[in-house]
Amino acid sequence: MENRIAILGIIVNDREASSAVNDLLHQYGAYIIGRMGIPHQEVGSIITIVLSCPVDVINALSGKLGRLQNVQVKSMMAK
């Protein structure tokens, strides 16, 4: 399966969810080529992840993150 470049935008509204988010990102660490985190007083944490992996891996990670309470995620893939 061919790799795609993807960006995941993650907003963590509650610090309690940060541990679960970091655990998932660690599990998929082999696919992560870049990560930026920005703390924000009103929102919580804003994290941007750049991945290089098959589409099913992007969808799996995005889905797992999206099922976490107080976590929002959006993905965008390069053509």
CORWOWO-V161418 format. One line per field, one symbol per residue. ss: DSSP state (H for helix, E for strand, C for the rest). burial: b if it has 16 or more other C-alpha atoms within 10 Angstrom, else e. Layout:
ss = ???
burial = ???
This chain:
ss = CCCEEEEEEEEECCHHHHHHHHHHHHHCHHHEEEEEEEEECCCEEEEEEEEEECHHHHHHHHHHHHCCCCEEEEEEECC
burial = eeeebbbbbbbbbeeeebebbeeebeebeebbeeeeeeeeeeebbbbbbbbbbeeebbeebbeebbeeebbbbebeeee
